Amino acid sequence: MPVVIALLAGVLMSAGIAYSQMIDPAKVLGFLTLNNHWDPSLMLVMAGALAVYSAGFWLFAGKGKPLLAEHFHLPTKRELDKPLVIGSLLFGAGWGLVGYCPGPALAAISAGSLGTLAFVAAMVAGWFISRRLPI
């Protein structure tokens, strides 16, 4: 059952990203480029996502356990460390240079763009390489 819920959540997120046109790198870069052609639509998508998340958190955070799991899976790590900082820098650089982050890139695969496929291939390769590097 948890796999089905995760699949439905992923499909819903992909549909939302596609509907809001966040699978178009030009939309994201239009937000990140602060000039006279600035596009605030990404900020509105993020505000909508924050509103939905906040409502869900408010409804379920006080419960002893989630509806379909034994316990909540909350992060336990509280300190900034080298892998977090390096990963954040790489994520930000990739997002700013290309206009994709992992979620929208995966949602955009269905379009079949060679640029998207190359980004996803590089992302997967980077993930495999990072798992083997002693940081």
Order of alpha helices (4+ residues) and beta strands (2+ residues): alpha-alpha-alpha-alpha-alpha-alpha
